[in-house]
Amino acid sequence: MRYKQIDPSLFVANRKNLTQHLKPNSLVVLNANDLMPTNGDGVMPFRQNSDLFYLSGIDQEETILILYPDAPQKAWKELLFVKETNAHIMVWEGQKHTKEIASDISGIAHIYWLDTFSSIFHTLMGQVEHVYLNTNEHTRAALAVQTRDVRFAGWCKQKYPLHRYHRLAPIMQRLRTIKSEPEINLMKEACSITERGFRKVLPCISPGIMEYELEAVLIGEFVRHGSKGFSYDPIVASGANACVLHYISNNKPCQAGETILLDVGAEYANYKADLTRIIPVNGRFTKRQRAVYEAVLRVMRQAQQLLVSSNDLVTYDQQIGAVVEQELLDLGLLDHTDIKNQSPEHPAYKKYFMHGISHHIGLDPHDAGDVHRKFEPGMVLTIEPGIYIREENLGIRLENNFVVREDGLEDLMASTPIEAEEIEELMHTV
């Protein structure tokens, strides 16, 4: 791992919180994500299962976590199974976690090699009544590939059909939605690295530079400061490309007179940052670009006033629609006939602002969270308004990450330049 070792008290506390939501005499099983193949003998970079990492801190493939809070033996209450290093692995991949290292990272005393899992699990299943199995139940998940957790669930139910099985995902969603201070500090580091990348890229921008050249500057700066890399596929979208919400080709030259939509974030210790900024290619916004930019910034400021504990994502999104609608009227993009003829299902503003205003962020860019749950202290969300004008080849989006606090919002990206004047000044003084 490239990040500093996390205090295991974070994972100890997370496990303790989880056990308070379980039925008596329950056992919980979580599996690491698979190593995904490419072609030939290649594999994709490993990405740990977010729930397993949240509960253990272990960032290694072929890991299994068992929790059995009501176990009759203390040694059965928390068990972690990790892959043992053999001579072949040592030569080709290097040392995997020793039992001592796995214990230091996770705060779990009882570590076992993976090849002992079946026999130990069989013993435990003879004691428990309820079994919680993990699945990916994110509302936007595209589950075309069967996960290790899903394969395990099928095997477990076939081998032990008379146990009472339960979904772990709703509990994990509820727990992960509220971030602890150690988690927020890791997200602050991700945001700080993201800011370094943004400031580094500004002096590199001039007419003719390729979008992928700016991507290269960002990844270099992120990795240099201890990040594994991007939180998600980076968007470096100049001109009309900014009107494609998930544009990731990043293969066009940036032309004078255009703007660049930069939607990027660094990952640190598996926690994500998510930043969006707009940069004028030749250092100055045109009058029209500036007008749209200021409109989007006003929507962001208004959203900050609405992201309060009495609200929820669904209601909040509807409230922002009215704010965006007025800005589009002022920009001449909508008129009162458009407003009169709109329907609740198809509001007029959606022509220029197609996505939601916020999403949860944490171990995943679109993190676990219930859209109907009231905002609470400890939630971390983005605010990302945008206006996309295809006929003008202009897309403007701004985005910061915010922590809901008892007394308001904490902007984790407050030090990253966002005012148009500040962006222009930095481009002319670096």
Secondary structure, DSSP 4 states (H G I P E B T S, - for coil): --SPPPPTHHHHHHHHHHHTTSPTTEEEEEEPPPPPB-STT-BPPP---HHHHHHH----SS-EEEE-TT-SSGGGSEEEEEPPP-HHHHHHT-----HHHHHHHH--S-EEEGGGHHHHHHHHHTT-SEEEE-----TT----S--HHHHHHHHHHHHSTTSEEEESHHHHHHHHHSPPHHHHHHHHHHHHHHHHHHHHHGGG--TT-BHHHHHHHHHHHHHHTT--EESS--EEEEGGGGGSTT-----SBPPTT-EEEEEE-EEETTEE--EEEEEETTS---HHHHHHHHHHHHHHHHHHHH-STT--HHHHHHHHHHHHHHHHHHTTSS-HHHHHH--SSS-GGGGT--S-S--B-SSSSS-S--TTSPP-TT-EEEE--EEEEGGGTEEEE-BEEEEEETTEEEETTTTS--SHHHHHHHHHH-
